[in-house]
Amino acid sequence: MFARFLPNNLKELTRQIVYVPKHKPPEPKDVEILREFISRHKKILILTGAGISTESGIPDYRSEEVGLYARSNHKPVQYQEFVKYPKVRQRYWARNFVGWPRFSGVQPNTSHLSINNLEKAGKVTAIVTQNVDRLHQKAGSKYVIELHGSGYVVKCLSCPYEIDRNDLQEALMKNNPAMESSFTMIRPDGDVELSKEQVDQFRAPLCPKCEGPLKPDIVFFGDNVPKHRVEEVRNQVSSSDAAFVVGSSLTVYSSYRIILQAKEAKKEVALLNIGPTRADDIVDIKVSTKCGDILPHLCTI
C-alpha cells in the first residue's frame, strides 16, 4: 500500500546513486591485523556509524563526493527549531512521511550480518550504534544501544505518549490521502526532498492524548544524548576489554568521547573506516577500507 511513494525503478536508481566513498580494497595484512585483534579480546564493544549502512543504500552526511552534504545544500533539522516552529515540524514530517516506506524497507548488509555472527560467537559485550535505521536489529543482533535514538519510535513532546513509527504511518496516510512524490535521494534519517506546495498541504501529526507535537525518538542536531543512555554506554565501555569502531568518522563528540574513555582506561581500540577520522591519532589500529570487504573475513562462527 506504500507503493506510490517508491521510485519507479529502484534498481536503476541504485545503479545511479552510490553512497560508498571511493576506497582501496583491503590488503591481506589488514585482515590479519584485525583478525588478531578480535582473537586476543573476549569482550569487545563495537561502535558503528553511518559508514556501515551506506552499503544498504542509506547515505551518510559527511563522506567526500557521496555524502549528503556533498550532494546537496540540505542541512539536518535542528532540535530547537523543531520544538519551536510548527512549520519546521510540518516540513520534517511531510518529508519523513514520503521517505518512510523506502527507509523502513532497507535491509541489513553483509557488515551487519557479520557483526551479528561475532555477537553469536560471544565476543561482543554491546553494539553501540549512531544510526537510527535499526539495521543491526534486523540482522539479528540482540544487545544494541541506539546512541542517537531510533526512527522507529515517535514520542510526544508534551506527555508520555509514544507510538510505533509504522503505526503512525497508517494514521498519516489517512490524514494525507493525496500526498504523492517521486524522489531521487533518501537522506540519512529517512526524509526526502519535497516542493513547498507539497509541504504546505501536509497535515503534520499531533498527539492523540494531549494534541502536543510528535517527534521521532532521534537525537537531533543541537540536542543531547539522554543521560541514562550515556551512562549505559560508559558502563559497557568499562566492562569491555577493547573497542572496535566500524564505519564512523567519530566527528560527533557523543561518539568520540566513547573512544576517549576507552583510551583513558588503556583499552585497545581498532578502527575500520573509509577515510580519516577524529581519532586516527589515538587509536591502536586503523584500517581504511569498505566495511563489507573485510568484516566477513573477521566475524565468522
TANORUR-V698833 format. One record per pair of residues at least 4 apart in sequence whose ideal C-beta (glycine too) atoms are under 8 Angstrom apart, sorted by sequence separation. I is the first residue (numbers start at 1). J is the second residue. If there is no record, write none. Layout:
i,j
I,J
I,J
//
This chain:
i,j
2,6
6,10
9,13
10,14
11,15
12,16
13,17
26,30
27,31
28,32
29,33
30,34
31,35
32,36
33,37
34,38
35,39
36,40
37,41
48,52
50,54
54,58
59,63
63,67
66,70
67,71
68,72
77,81
78,82
79,83
80,84
81,85
84,88
85,89
86,90
87,91
88,92
89,93
90,94
91,95
92,96
93,97
94,98
95,99
96,100
99,103
100,104
101,105
102,106
108,112
109,113
110,114
111,115
112,116
113,117
114,118
115,119
116,120
117,121
119,123
131,135
134,138
135,139
137,141
146,150
149,153
156,160
163,167
164,168
165,169
166,170
167,171
168,172
169,173
170,174
171,175
172,176
173,177
186,190
187,191
194,198
195,199
196,200
197,201
198,202
207,211
219,223
225,229
226,230
227,231
228,232
229,233
230,234
231,235
232,236
233,237
234,238
235,239
236,240
252,256
253,257
254,258
255,259
256,260
257,261
258,262
259,263
260,264
261,265
263,267
273,277
276,280
279,283
289,293
290,294
291,295
292,296
294,298
295,299
296,300
26,31
53,58
54,59
62,67
65,70
66,71
69,74
77,82
108,113
118,123
119,124
131,136
136,141
156,161
163,168
186,191
187,192
194,199
206,211
207,212
219,224
225,230
245,250
250,255
251,256
262,267
289,294
7,13
38,44
54,60
61,67
64,70
68,74
82,88
118,124
155,161
156,162
186,192
206,212
207,213
219,225
237,243
250,256
263,269
271,277
280,286
53,60
59,66
60,67
61,68
62,69
63,70
81,88
82,89
129,136
137,144
155,162
185,192
206,213
207,214
219,226
248,255
262,269
287,294
50,58
59,67
60,68
61,69
119,127
136,144
154,162
185,193
206,214
271,279
50,59
51,60
54,63
59,68
115,124
127,136
153,162
154,163
183,192
204,213
205,214
250,259
271,280
277,286
50,60
82,92
153,163
154,164
183,193
259,269
269,279
49,60
50,61
77,88
153,164
154,165
181,192
183,194
51,63
54,66
59,71
115,127
134,146
152,164
153,165
271,283
152,165
181,194
269,282
270,283
273,286
275,288
127,141
132,146
151,165
152,166
154,168
245,259
269,283
270,284
271,285
274,288
61,76
77,92
129,144
131,146
243,258
269,284
270,285
271,286
272,287
273,288
274,289
127,143
128,144
129,145
132,148
134,150
243,259
268,284
269,285
270,286
271,287
274,290
126,143
127,144
128,145
129,146
130,147
131,148
132,149
134,151
181,198
268,285
270,287
272,289
125,143
126,144
127,145
129,147
130,148
132,150
133,151
134,152
273,291
124,143
126,145
128,147
132,151
179,198
243,262
263,282
272,291
116,136
132,152
242,262
259,279
263,283
115,136
237,258
119,141
179,201
240,262
256,278
260,282
272,294
112,135
116,139
119,142
178,201
179,202
256,279
259,282
272,295
112,136
115,139
116,140
119,143
230,254
237,261
243,267
245,269
249,273
259,283
116,141
176,201
233,258
237,262
242,267
243,268
244,269
245,270
247,272
248,273
109,135
112,138
113,139
115,141
176,202
241,267
242,268
243,269
244,270
245,271
246,272
247,273
249,275
251,277
106,133
108,135
112,139
113,140
176,203
189,216
234,261
238,265
240,267
241,268
242,269
243,270
244,271
245,272
246,273
249,276
250,277
251,278
107,135
108,136
175,203
237,265
242,270
244,272
245,273
249,277
250,278
106,135
112,141
189,218
225,254
248,277
249,278
250,279
103,133
108,138
175,205
237,267
107,138
108,139
172,203
245,277
21,54
172,205
20,54
171,205
245,279
19,54
20,55
219,254
19,55
168,205
19,57
151,189
245,283
19,58
151,190
19,59
19,60
21,63
22,64
14,57
21,64
22,65
19,63
21,65
247,291
21,66
58,103
246,291
20,66
21,67
161,207
168,214
19,66
161,208
18,66
58,106
103,151
104,152
159,207
161,209
57,106
158,207
161,210
246,295
56,106
159,209
56,107
154,205
156,207
159,210
161,212
163,214
165,216
56,108
158,210
53,106
56,109
156,209
159,212
55,109
156,210
158,212
55,110
157,212
158,213
162,217
53,109
55,111
56,112
156,212
157,213
52,109
132,189
133,190
156,213
157,214
132,190
156,214
157,215
52,111
53,112
155,214
156,215
52,112
154,214
155,215
104,165
154,215
155,216
104,166
154,216
155,217
153,216
154,217
153,217
100,165
151,216
150,216
151,217
48,115
149,216
150,217
151,218
101,169
149,217
150,218
46,115
100,169
149,218
148,218
149,219
148,219
46,118
97,169
147,219
58,131
44,118
83,157
58,133
97,172
52,129
56,133
148,225
46,124
53,131
147,225
44,123
45,124
48,127
52,131
56,135
93,172
97,176
38,118
42,122
43,123
44,124
45,125
46,126
48,128
49,129
50,130
53,133
42,123
44,125
45,126
46,127
47,128
48,129
49,130
50,131
98,179
41,123
43,125
46,128
47,129
48,130
49,131
53,135
97,179
147,229
45,128
47,130
48,131
52,135
98,181
103,186
99,183
102,186
132,216
145,229
38,123
94,179
98,183
104,190
132,218
147,233
99,186
103,190
145,232
48,136
99,187
102,190
145,233
100,190
102,192
99,190
145,236
95,187
99,191
5,98
96,189
98,191
99,192
5,99
96,190
98,192
5,100
6,101
7,102
96,191
5,101
6,102
95,191
98,194
5,102
95,192
2,100
95,193
2,101
92,191
95,194
94,194
91,194
94,198
95,199
94,199
97,202
128,233
148,254
126,233
147,254
91,199
94,202
128,236
147,255
90,199
93,202
90,200
94,204
126,236
76,187
93,204
125,236
76,188
90,202
93,205
72,185
74,187
76,189
71,185
90,204
125,239
126,240
89,204
125,240
86,204
130,248
68,187
74,193
68,188
96,216
72,193
93,214
130,252
89,213
130,254
130,255
59,185
89,215
59,186
61,188
86,213
58,186
59,187
60,188
57,186
59,188
58,188
83,213
128,258
115,246
83,215
82,215
111,246
111,247
50,188
82,220
79,219
79,220
78,220
79,221
80,222
77,220
78,221
79,222
76,220
77,221
78,222
79,223
76,221
2,169
17,184
16,184
17,185
13,184
1,173
8,182
5,180
7,182
4,180
5,181
7,183
7,184
121,299
121,300
111,291
115,295
118,298
121,301
111,292
114,295
118,299
120,301
110,292
114,296
117,299
109,292
117,300
118,301
111,295
114,298
115,299
117,301
110,295
114,299
110,296
114,300
62,249
62,251
45,236
45,237
54,247
52,246
53,247
45,240
51,246
52,247
43,239
44,240
47,243
49,245
51,247
43,240
44,241
45,242
46,243
47,244
48,245
49,246
50,247
51,248
43,241
44,242
45,243
46,244
47,245
48,246
49,247
50,248
51,249
42,241
43,242
44,243
45,244
46,245
47,246
48,247
49,248
41,241
44,244
46,246
48,248
49,249
41,242
47,248
49,250
37,242
38,244
49,255
37,244
47,255
47,258
63,274
64,275
47,259
63,275
45,258
45,262
51,273
51,274
49,273
41,268
37,268
37,270
55,290
34,270
55,291
55,292
34,272
52,291
51,291
37,285
23,274
34,285
22,274
23,275
33,285
21,274
34,287
20,274
21,275
33,287
30,287
30,289
34,294
38,298
26,287
38,299
35,297
26,289
31,294
35,298
24,288
25,289
26,290
30,294
34,298
23,288
24,289
25,290
23,289
31,297
23,290
26,293
31,298
25,293
26,294
20,290
//
